[in-house]
Amino acid sequence: FNSTLKKIQSAVNQTQKERYESELKKEIKKLQRVRESLRAYQTNPEIRDKNPITEARKTIEDLMATFKNCERENKTKAFSKTGLSAAPKVDPKEEERETARE
């Protein structure tokens, strides 16, 4: 999940971003299935120590929140109010060039 998220953030053109977004959606579906199974384990009375299960579930839910924010950023239109009010994104390679020029 994290590696796919980094690929989206470093993608240069729109087609790459779309492809990585579809990969990220597949990963989030897997995480959702795992979360559901963890919920089932939490309700199981045979399992005594539920702290590791709870921690894993919280981690998955944090990743899902990250996905939600990433999806919101990617779906923001460039000339909408929120898109115009957001700070312009600078490509990391372009940023390195700027620092090298100075």
Contacts in CASP RR format, 6 or more apart in sequence:
PFRMAT RR
TARGET T0000
AUTHOR 0000-0000-0000
METHOD contacts of the structure
MODEL  1
FNSTLKKIQSAVNQTQKERYESELKKEIKKLQRVRESLRAYQTNPEIRDK
NPITEARKTIEDLMATFKNCERENKTKAFSKTGLSAAPKVDPKEEERETA
RE
1 24 0 8 1.000
1 27 0 8 1.000
1 28 0 8 1.000
1 31 0 8 1.000
1 63 0 8 1.000
1 67 0 8 1.000
2 63 0 8 1.000
4 20 0 8 1.000
4 23 0 8 1.000
4 24 0 8 1.000
4 27 0 8 1.000
5 24 0 8 1.000
5 66 0 8 1.000
5 67 0 8 1.000
5 70 0 8 1.000
7 16 0 8 1.000
7 20 0 8 1.000
7 23 0 8 1.000
8 17 0 8 1.000
8 20 0 8 1.000
8 21 0 8 1.000
8 24 0 8 1.000
8 70 0 8 1.000
8 74 0 8 1.000
10 92 0 8 1.000
11 17 0 8 1.000
11 20 0 8 1.000
12 91 0 8 1.000
17 74 0 8 1.000
21 71 0 8 1.000
21 74 0 8 1.000
24 67 0 8 1.000
24 70 0 8 1.000
28 63 0 8 1.000
28 64 0 8 1.000
28 67 0 8 1.000
31 60 0 8 1.000
31 63 0 8 1.000
31 64 0 8 1.000
32 64 0 8 1.000
34 60 0 8 1.000
35 57 0 8 1.000
35 60 0 8 1.000
35 61 0 8 1.000
35 64 0 8 1.000
38 53 0 8 1.000
38 56 0 8 1.000
38 57 0 8 1.000
38 60 0 8 1.000
39 57 0 8 1.000
41 47 0 8 1.000
41 50 0 8 1.000
41 53 0 8 1.000
42 50 0 8 1.000
42 53 0 8 1.000
42 54 0 8 1.000
42 57 0 8 1.000
47 53 0 8 1.000
76 82 0 8 1.000
76 83 0 8 1.000
76 86 0 8 1.000
77 83 0 8 1.000
90 98 0 8 1.000
END
